[in-house]
Amino acid sequence: MMQHAIRLLAILSECGEPVKASDPPEAIAVIRAELRLQALDFWLRNPDYLAGELLTKVEDHDLPVNYLSVVEHLLNSPEPDLHWYPMPRWHHGAYEAIDDAFSVLSAYGLALVRRMGGVQRTARSQFFLTDAGRAAAADLAQERVLSWYTEQAKLVALVAGTDNGSSLKQRQYQQAEYARTKLGVNIAPIHSAVRGRLEAFKAAVGGSLAPVAGGQK
């Protein structure tokens, strides 16, 4: 549960959007739907799927080719095995209950959740980061081991952009392993498939690739 809470904190800090005047006064960033939060968490927990999204952006010329070094790092380092936390697939894609993990953040004043809607309108949750949460996330980024979550969340923010949760889930369903996973079963990795795509693309572009400045090494 604590690892889940750390992941959610990193996601809120790196992927949250600016708040509005109508939001809680203590909030400084927000993710406005659980569907988006769950999609972001899936990429953070599955580095091979994240690598695949980065590779797609390079193939589509949305990112420069030097991001292939980041893709290669995600696939080659021991971190994918150490930080792979599979998620089961349900009717709306990858999902794991977040109430317990988020309660940890709320208990320390790092984040808060607000439910919108009511009897005549479907309720949805919005997730807010506080100043204390931002400070905790900054401390997290300075920790030798835990900074992995911060760096990974930055890459998640890069591939997700401003797409809403439904759009992110649609992109994830484009992966065959994800789409054909039975309900309630953990979504299988795609490490080998992404590696094959990477090697083919590297052969096509040729030459050595400089690492991304300030990126993962």
C-alpha positions in Angstrom: 0.0 0.0 0.0 2.8 2.4 0.8 4.4 1.9 -2.7 1.0 2.5 -4.2 0.7 5.8 -2.2 4.2 6.8 -3.4 3.2 6.2 -7.0 0.0 8.2 -6.7 2.0 11.1 -5.1 4.5 11.1 -8.0 1.6 11.0 -10.5 -0.2 13.9 -8.9 2.9 16.0 -8.7 4.1 15.3 -12.3 0.9 14.8 -14.2 -1.6 17.0 -12.3 -3.1 20.1 -14.1 -3.5 23.6 -12.6 -6.4 24.1 -10.2 -9.3 26.5 -10.7 -10.7 29.1 -8.4 -13.6 26.7 -7.5 -11.2 24.0 -6.3 -10.3 23.5 -2.6 -8.1 26.4 -1.4 -5.3 24.1 -0.2 -5.0 22.4 -3.6 -2.3 23.3 -6.1 -2.7 20.5 -8.8 -5.5 18.1 -9.8 -6.3 15.0 -11.7 -10.0 15.3 -12.5 -11.1 11.7 -13.1 -10.2 8.4 -11.7 -10.2 6.9 -15.2 -7.2 9.1 -16.1 -5.5 8.4 -12.8 -5.8 4.6 -13.3 -4.4 4.9 -16.9 -1.4 7.0 -15.7 -0.8 4.5 -12.9 -0.8 1.6 -15.4 2.1 3.2 -17.4 4.0 3.9 -14.2 3.6 0.3 -13.1 4.5 -1.2 -16.5 7.7 0.2 -17.9 7.5 -1.9 -21.1 4.1 -0.4 -22.0 5.5 3.1 -21.2 8.5 2.3 -23.4 6.1 1.3 -26.2 4.3 4.6 -26.0 7.5 6.6 -26.1 8.6 4.5 -29.1 5.3 5.2 -30.9 5.8 8.9 -30.3 9.3 8.7 -31.9 7.9 6.7 -34.8 5.2 9.4 -35.3 7.8 12.2 -35.1 6.2 13.6 -32.0 9.5 13.1 -30.1 13.1 13.2 -31.5 15.0 10.0 -32.2 17.3 10.5 -29.2 14.4 9.4 -27.0 15.2 5.9 -28.3 17.9 5.9 -25.6 15.2 6.3 -23.0 13.2 3.5 -24.5 16.3 1.3 -24.4 17.0 2.2 -20.8 13.4 1.2 -19.8 13.9 -2.1 -21.4 17.5 -2.9 -20.4 17.8 -1.7 -16.9 16.8 -4.0 -14.0 14.2 -1.4 -12.9 11.3 -2.8 -15.0 11.6 -6.1 -13.1 12.0 -4.3 -9.8 9.2 -1.9 -10.4 6.7 -4.0 -12.4 3.5 -4.0 -10.5 0.9 -5.8 -12.8 -2.7 -4.6 -12.8 -5.8 -6.7 -13.6 -8.0 -5.8 -16.5 -11.7 -5.0 -15.8 -14.5 -3.7 -17.9 -12.8 -0.2 -18.3 -9.3 -1.5 -18.6 -6.5 -1.7 -16.0 -7.8 -1.0 -12.6 -6.8 -1.4 -8.9 -8.7 0.2 -6.0 -6.9 3.3 -4.8 -8.9 4.1 -1.6 -6.4 2.6 0.9 -3.3 4.2 -0.8 -5.0 7.6 -1.2 -6.1 7.5 2.5 -2.4 7.4 3.4 -1.8 10.6 1.4 -4.8 12.2 2.9 -3.9 11.3 6.4 -0.6 13.2 6.1 -2.2 16.2 4.3 -0.4 15.5 1.1 -3.5 15.1 -1.1 -7.3 15.1 -0.9 -10.2 13.7 -2.9 -13.5 15.3 -3.7 -16.5 13.5 -5.1 -18.6 15.4 -7.6 -22.2 14.8 -8.6 -25.1 13.3 -6.6 -28.3 11.4 -6.9 -29.3 12.7 -10.3 -25.7 12.8 -11.7 -23.1 10.1 -11.8 -20.5 10.9 -9.1 -16.8 11.1 -10.0 -13.8 11.7 -7.9 -11.2 14.5 -8.4 -7.8 14.1 -6.8 -5.9 17.1 -5.5 -2.2 17.7 -4.5 -1.5 20.1 -1.7 1.5 22.3 -0.9 2.6 19.6 1.6 2.3 17.0 -1.1 4.4 19.0 -3.5 7.1 19.3 -0.8 6.9 15.6 -0.2 7.2 14.9 -3.9 10.3 17.2 -4.1 11.9 15.2 -1.2 11.0 12.0 -3.1 12.9 13.2 -6.1 16.1 13.7 -4.1 16.0 10.1 -2.7 18.5 7.8 -4.5 16.1 4.9 -4.8 12.7 6.5 -4.6 13.5 9.2 -7.3 12.8 6.4 -9.8 9.1 7.1 -9.3 9.5 10.8 -10.1 11.5 10.2 -13.2 9.1 7.6 -14.4 6.1 9.9 -13.7 7.7 12.6 -15.9 7.8 10.1 -18.8 4.2 9.2 -18.1 3.2 12.9 -18.3 5.1 13.1 -21.5 3.3 10.3 -23.3 -0.2 11.1 -21.7 -0.2 14.8 -22.6 -3.7 16.3 -21.9 -5.7 13.3 -23.1 -8.6 12.4 -20.9 -9.0 9.0 -19.2 -11.1 7.5 -22.0 -8.5 8.5 -24.7 -5.7 7.1 -22.6 -7.5 3.8 -22.1 -8.2 3.6 -25.8 -4.5 3.9 -26.5 -3.7 1.2 -24.0 -6.3 -1.1 -25.6 -4.4 -0.8 -28.9 -1.9 -3.2 -27.4 -3.0 -6.8 -28.2 -1.8 -8.3 -24.9 -3.8 -5.6 -23.0 -7.0 -6.0 -25.1 -7.1 -9.8 -25.0 -6.5 -10.2 -21.3 -9.5 -11.8 -19.6 -11.4 -9.9 -17.0 -9.8 -10.2 -13.5 -6.5 -11.4 -14.9 -3.2 -9.4 -14.7 -2.3 -7.7 -18.0 0.7 -9.5 -19.5 4.0 -7.7 -20.3 5.0 -6.7 -23.9 8.7 -6.4 -23.3 9.7 -8.7 -26.2 7.4 -7.0 -28.7 8.6 -3.5 -27.8 12.2 -4.6 -28.0 11.6 -6.0 -31.5 10.1 -2.7 -32.6 13.0 -0.8 -31.1 15.6 -2.8 -32.9 13.8 -2.5 -36.2 13.5 1.2 -35.8 17.1 1.7 -34.8 18.2 -0.3 -37.8 16.0 1.9 -40.0 17.4 5.2 -38.7 21.0 3.9 -38.3 23.8 5.6 -36.4 24.4 6.1 -32.7 21.8 7.9 -30.6 22.7 10.5 -28.1 20.9 10.3 -24.7 18.2 12.8 -23.9 19.6 15.7 -22.0 18.6 15.4 -18.3 16.8 12.2 -19.0 17.2 8.7 -17.6 20.6 7.1 -18.2 
